[in-house]
Structure formats: C-alpha cells, structure tokens
C-alpha cells in the first residue's frame, strides 16, 4: 500500500527545504517535491546576505528588522560554515540621508536585537592609511562601518534539504505537480518526474512553499488565495575585483534604494535592482536598464569605469513580496505571512519572506498544522546545527585544523575549496582516499570525479548547472570545453 505522508511540501527553495527539515525533525513523515533543481530559482539568485535589512528601518518596519537580526545571530550559530560576519562600509553622501539619521539608524541596528554579538557600528574618516576609502572617489571623506553576514544561498538551501533527509524526509527534485484530488480528506497529488513517469503522492496535509508560483499552485490545489504577492525582480552582476580586502560596501542612491558591493569568489558582486516583473517566470534575466542602473551607481562612488564587457556573470531572481496597491517595489515588505486552510483539505500557503527569516517562517508554517496533529512537538531547528557545521562534536574551526593536517596529501587549493564549500561534509567526499589518484578524473579547476559522484549520490545533482553553479561556484572558471566534458560524464 502506498505510504500516506503527514506533509507534502511543494517547492524546493529555502522556505520549502526549511519547512521539510522542521517538520521531519518533529517526527512527521515528509515528502518534498520541486519541479526543477533545489534552489534553482529565487533561492540561488539572492544578494547572498543574511541581514537585518538596515533600510527597512526607514519604513518603520522595526518588527521585521528585529526578527531578522535575531535570526542572523541564530544562523551564525547553526550554520557557522555557511554564514559569516561581513564588514560593510557605508560612504556618506551629504545630499542624501543626513548624518544624524544614519547614526540613529545604525544605533537601532546595533541594539534592536539582544542576541546581536557582532561588533557595533562606528564613524570612519579618510586618512592616508584608511583602506576603506582607497577605491572610492576622492570627495568621499567620511563614512560608517557596520556588520551583517554573507552566505551561500544555494548551499544553505541544500543544507536544509540534507537536514530534512537526515530526519527521514523524502526529497524529490525534478518532480512536477500535475493535479490534485481529495479523497477522505487526504491529498492525492499526481506528479511527473523528469523521465515523464507519473506517480501519486498521498498526504494528510500540503504546504505550498513555491514563492512566486504560490497563487498558480493554489489554483492547481483549488485553494483560494486570500493574500497576493507582487513579483519584483532583483538582478546582480559579477565583475573583476574592484578593490582589495574582504569588506563590502553599501551604496545609497537618490531613489532611496541601496546597492551592495560584495567580494565574491575572487570577483566583485554588484546588486540588487528592484523591478516589477510581469514576464515568464521560467525566463528571468537582467535587462540593459538594470545593468545601466547598477553601473551608474557604482561609478558615482568608485573610480572604476565599468562596461558590459566587464560582466563575468549575472543572475536575476523574482521575489514574491506581500502585495499592496500603493507601495513602490523597494517599499514592499520583505516579511512573510501564511494561511492554514481546511478546504478542500488541510493545507498551509506561504506568502512572501526573505532568506534571512526562512527558519522562523518554517517554524510558523509547521506550527500552523497543529489542528491536524494535536500532539505536534515544538520546533527544534533553533538548536541543531545544519549538516556541515559540525563533525563528531568538533566545531568547524577545529575541524579545519584537523583536515589540513589529515589531508596533507591533497593539493592545498583543492582542499581549501572543498572545506569552504562543504566544511565537515568534506569527509563524505574524501573517505577512503589517501592520494590524489584516488579522486579519479580531474574535470578542471580541481573538480574531481569523486566530488561529482558525491554530489549526484548525496546532494541530488543531475546536471552541469546543478554542480557548477548551485553546489559549487566553479561555473565562474569553467570553459565551454570543460563544461562539455562534464556534461558527457553526467549523461
């Protein structure tokens, strides 16, 4: 007899994978379906930041900022291998926000969350030794330092899927929802895999965590959407490194938007835009106006002259923001809401959200299932470190020291990339390996057969892009010929 799952999660982005992990950790039987790869859309197209959202203070959204700042510290503890403190420089523009407003905003940012352990903000001024001003135009002589955090958004999503699998969840990427029926108050979901084969999933409840597709999937489930989302595209470009150092910049613009300049795998990432999106969600890309916008603002601050020929890579994600009739795209709330419905059968629908607060969203969404599961235990995601963040009780720093000594035979550059990407899960790749030849064929830039096999067997990778862009960032280095060799191996 086909298994009846407690929860069927639809959507394999950060929210869906976080929900699957939370539900599985509470003892519920869980299946997650995703029509493409995990994190293949919005959840791999962010600004790669875990942040409170400094600019949301300007819209008096104190509760969202506090929630995000609380969660920033929680994720530093839960994912020390994926979430890292990042120092930001905010150059002062006299014609924009006044000094007192910036000081007050940064004071609130430092102190809204009692959990905050990051250094406090401070004022800086240009001096002969101040490296923060070196890449900036000469008239910038004052600014502010503050901290947020960087992350690898796709790997954070994968880590949550691994957490869910560890606790018994079944993770099914490349699986499309075709239709839904209700029999005896349970869901019967007809799905189709990438080979075109159909199957039926039986579940007591459904959670719709499909982000920009939430209303479309509600229609398929015959659930009425009581909330609506506005689709806003955010685009980023990667260019050659604009400056030395591991710090980032936050640039103000006259339209009250901000743009981040962030170190990115030896390059510099510039983003993001806020553009109302009305196109095909399967075909999202940066447009020339967005490139001009990002380059113009960058050149208002930096001495570099950028052209489209400098673009090494770009990505665009569509964010499903809680809709209002009057707000501009940049003013739309980044908070989330959800709704539990019993018609036509028990389900939770997720609207909005941001990567920083995914774990809180997951907790709230699973809590909403309490009417169906009266004995549902409390969430424990706040205290279990994500896969890769510990190994046999050893912390990440301790593990890094151990790994560099234990794998002394491995090329240092390859080992460092593995450790930065997988942290303690490097053990799964290198187990039983004692010399370079044990890793198999080198497909380029230190991507060996052993790592590819691990990604396919353990992390649901099936394609070249899954490996080069979402599981790693080696796509920044791979040539067309090298990619073709990888395609051949995977086929």
N, C-alpha and C positions, 0 to 999 in steps of 0.2 A: 504493500500500500504506500502511495506517495506521501512523503513527510508533510505534515502541517506545521509550517513555521509560525512562531509567535509574531514576528515582524518581518515584513518585506520592505527594505529601503530602496527607493528608486532614486538614483543619482549617485555617481561616484566621485564627486568633488570633495572638498574639505568638509563641508557640512554632512554629506551623506556618509563618508567614511568615519567621521567623528561620531555620528549617531549610531552607526553599526558597532563601533567599539564600545560606546557607552551601554547600549542595550545588551550586547553579548557579555560584558563584564558584570551585568546584573543577573545573569543566568537565563536570559531569554534566548530562544533559538532564533537566529537571524540569517537572512539571505539579503545580499545587496546586488542589485543589477545596475549596470551602466552601459549605455549603448555604444560608447567608444572606449578609449583607454581611461583608466583612473586619472583624474586631474588633467584631462586633455583639453579642457576649455578654460573657463574663468579661473579655476584654481591653479593653473600654471601660468597665468597671464597677469599677475598682480605686480605691485611695486616691490615685492619680496621683503616686506616690512611687517614686523609685529609692533604696532604703535598705538598710542592712546588717541591720536588724532588731535594734535595741537590746534588746528584751525577750527575744529568743531566747537571750541570754547567761544568763538566769535558768534556762533549761532545759539549760544546759551544751552548747548546740549551737554550739560555737566554730567548727567547720569550716564550717558554713553561713554564719555571720556573716562570717568571713574571706573566704569565696568571694564573698559579696555585696558586701563592702566593696571588694575588688579590682575587682569588676565595676563598681561605682559609679564609680570613677575612670576605668576604660576607657570607659564610656559618656559621661562628661563630655568625653572626647577625641573619641569617634566621633560623637557627636550633640550638638555644642555649641548647636545651635538648638532642641533638644528636651529636654535635661537641664540643669537649672540648680541651682546651690547654693541651699539653703534653710535659713535660721537657725531653730532651734527653741528655744522656752522651755519648760523643764520645771519647773513650780511645785512647791515642796517641800511635801509633806503629811506632817506629823510622825507621824501614826498609821499610815502605810503603810510603804514601804521606808525604812530608816534612811539617814542621810547617808553613812555610810561605804560602804554597799552601792552607792549611786548614784555616788559618787565612783569607786569601783573599776570599776563597770560602764562609766562614761564613759571612764576611763583605758584600759580594754581596747578600747573602741570607737574611740578615737583612734589606738591603736597596733597593733591586730591586723594591719592591712594596711600593708606598707611602701610601697605605692603611694599611700596617702592624702595628698592635697595640700590638703585643706580645713582651715580653722583648727581649733585644738584647743578642747575644751570648757573652760568656766570657771564658777565660782560667781558669782552676782549677788545683790544685796540691794536692797530697796526704798529709794529715795531720792526726793526731791521732783522730780528730773529723770528718773527711770527710767521710760521709756515702756512698758517690758515689763510693768509691774505696773498700769498705769492701768486696763485693763479688768477686772482681777481683783478679787475681794472683798478687803476691807481687811486680813483676817488673814493673807493671803499676803505675807510679807516677805522670802522667800528663795527662790532657785531656781537652775537651771543653764542655761547656754547650750551648745548643740552644733549641729553641722551634719549635714544629709542633703541629698537632692536631690529636686526636683519634676520631673514630666514630664507630657506629654500622651500618655496610654497608647494611645489610638486612632491618633494621628498617628505614634507610634513604630512601631506595627504596620504602618501604611501605608508608612512609610519603608522598612521591611524588604521589603515586597512590591515597592516600586519598585526596591530594590536587586536583588532576585531577577529582576525583569523586565529590568533593565539588563544582566544577565548571561545572558539568554536563556530564563529560566523563563517558562512559560505560567501565568498566574494566572486562575483561573475561579471567581469568586464566584457565588452563586445557582445552584449546581450540587450536586445531592444524590446521594449514593451509594445505589444501589438494591440491587445484588447484586454478588457477586464469584465468578469462576470461575478455575480454574488450568488452563492448557494449556502443556505442555512447560516446566514450572517457571516460567512467567511469569503475572503477574496480568492478568486481563481484567475490568475494572471497568465495570459498567453504571451510567451516571449519567443524571440527568434535569435539564434546565435549567428556568428559571422559566417558559418558554413550554410546558413539558410535553414537549419533544422529547428523545428518548433518544439516547445515544451510548455507545460503548465505548472505554475508555482501556486501552491495553496498556502494562504497565510491568514491568521486571525486579524492582523492589522497591517496597514500600509502607512509608510511615511514618505511623503513627496518632498524630496530634497533636491529638486532639479534646477534650482536657481532661475535663470532666465526662461526656462521652459515650464515653470511651475503652473501657469494657467493652462498651457496646452495639455499637460499631463492631467490636470484636474478635469479637463473636458473628457479625456480618454477614460478616466475613472468615474465619470458622471458626478463629480463633486462641484458644487457651486463655489466660485471664488468670491469670498467676502472682502478680501483685500486685493489690491492691484499693485503691480510693480512697474516702474519706469525703467526702461532699458537705457543704460548710459555706457558708452564705450570709453575705455581708458587705454591709451596707447603709449608704448615705450620704445626707445631706440637704444642700441648699444653702439658706442663709437670708441675709437682709440682712447687710451687713458688721457684724461685732461690734466691730471696733477698727480704728484707723488703723495703717498700716505693712505691710511685706511679710514680716514674720516669722510663724512658725506656733507652735502650742502642742502639747505632748504632755501629756495628762491621765491620771493614774493613777486606777484605781478599786479598790474594796475586793475585787472578784472577781479581782484581779491582771491584768485586761485593761487596755489603754490605748486612748485615743481621740485622734485627730488633729483639730486645728482649723487649717485651712489657707486662706490667701487664694485666691480662685477667681474670676477674671474680674470683679473688682469686688464680689464677694459673699464669703461665708464658707462653706466646706465643713466638715461635721462627719461623722466616721466613723472606724472602721467597727465593725460588730457581728460577732459570731461565733455563728451559729445553725445547728444541724444541719438540713439540708434534705432533705426526703423527697417534695417535691411534683413538679409538672410542670416540667421544665427549660425549656420554652417559655413559661412564665408565672411569672416571678420578679419579685417586688416587695416593697418594705418593708412590714412589718406594724405595727400600732399599738404593740405591745410594744417593738419596736425603736426607734420614734420616742420613746417614753417613756424608754427607756434612754439614748439619746443626749442628749435634752434634760435629763434629771435630772443626768447627769454634768456637762454644760456649765454648768448652773445651780449646781452645787456649787463651781464655780470663778469663773464670770463673773457680773457684776451684772445682765446682761440676763435678762429673763423671756421665754422663748420659748413660743409656742403653735403648734399645727398650721397656723394661718393664716399663720405666718411662712415656711412652706416654699415656696420658689420652684421647686425641682426635687429629685428624688431618684433614686437608682439602686441596684440590687442586683445583685451578681454571685455566682455559685456557684463556689467554689474547690474543685478536686479535690485533696484533701490525702491523702498517703500514710496508709493506714488502720492503726490499731491497735485492740485491743479495750478498752483501759483509758483512753486519754488523753481529756481533755476537748477540745472544739473548739479552744480557744485554745492548747492544748499540742501539738496535732498538728504534725508537722514541715512546714515550708514548702519543704523540699528536694525534689529530684526523683530518680527513677530511671528506667531504661529497660531493655528486654529485646530482644535480637535473636533471632529465631526463624527456622527454615528450613521449618517445617511450618505450612500446606500449601505455602508458598513464602516466599522471603526477605522479612522484614518487621521493623520496629522499632516497638515500642509504648512510648509515653511515659506515665509516671505522676507526677502531682504537678507541683511547680515554682512559681515566682513570677516576676513580670515582671522583677525586677532581674537574675535569672540566666538570662534566656532565651537569650542568646548562647552561654553556656557549655553550656547544655542542647542547643542546636542543633549546636554543635561535636561534643559527645559522641555525639549521635544519628547524625550523618553518619559519624563515625569508626567506629561500630558496623557500617557497611556494608562495611568493609574485606574481609571474606571473599568478598564478591561482586565487589568492584572492587579487586583486589590492588594496582594502581598508583595508588590514590587519593592525591592530593597532600594536604598538610597544610592545615588551615583558615587562611584569610587574613582572616577577618572582624575580627580584632583591630586591623587597620591600615588598613582602607578606610573613610573617612568616609561616613556614611549620606547619601543624597540630601537636599539642602537645607542641608547643613553646610559646603559649600564651592562655589566657582564660579570656574572657570578659575584655580585655585590661590589664590584670595583667601579669607581667613578670614571668618567671619561678622561680626565687628566691622568689618572693613574694608569688607565688602560693604554693611553697614547705612549706613555713612557715604557710600559711593558712591550707594546707592539713593535716599537722602534728597535728594541733590543732583540726580541724574539725573532723578528723577520729581517734580521740584518742582511740576509742573502738577497733580499728583494731590492730592485732598483729604487733608490730613495724617492725620486719624483713620483713613481708609480705608487709606492706605499703611502706617501703623503696625500695623494689624490684619493686613494681608497679610504684612508682614515677620515679625510674631510667629508667624503660622500656618505660613508656607511658607519663610521665610528666603530662601535664594538661589533657590529654585524660583519665587519671585515673577516671575522673568524669563520663565517659560513663560506666565504669565498676561498680563503686560504687553507682551510682544513686539509690535512694530509699533504700539503705542499712543502717541499724542502729546498727546491731550487727553481730557477726561472723556467726551465723547460717543463716543469710540472703545470705551468699556467696555460700551456697549449699555444695556439697561434696568436700572434700579435696583429690585430686588425688596424693598428695605427694609434699613436699617441697614448700608448700604454693600456689600451683596451684589449685585454687578452680573452681567449676563448673561455677560460674558467669564470670570469666575471659575467660574460654574456650568458653562459649556461645557468649561473646563479639567478640572474635577473629573469630569465624565462621560467625557471622552475619555482622560484620563491616570490617574485615580485610582479607577476602577471604581464611581463613584457612580451610582445609578439612582433613588433615592427621596429624598423630602424629608428623612427622618430621616438618611439617609446624609450629606447635606450639612450639615444644621443641627446635628447632634449629634456625628457622628464625624469628618467632615472639618473642620468648624469648630464653634464653640460658640454660634453665633448663635441657636440654639433658645431660649436664655435671654432673648432680646429679641423674637423674632418673635411677632406676634399671630396669632390664628386666621385672620383675613382674609389676612394676608401669606403665611401658610403655604399657603393655598388657591391663591393666585396662583402660588406656586412649583410646587405640585402640577400645576396646569394647564400650566405651561411644560414640565415634565418628561414629561407624558403624551403 
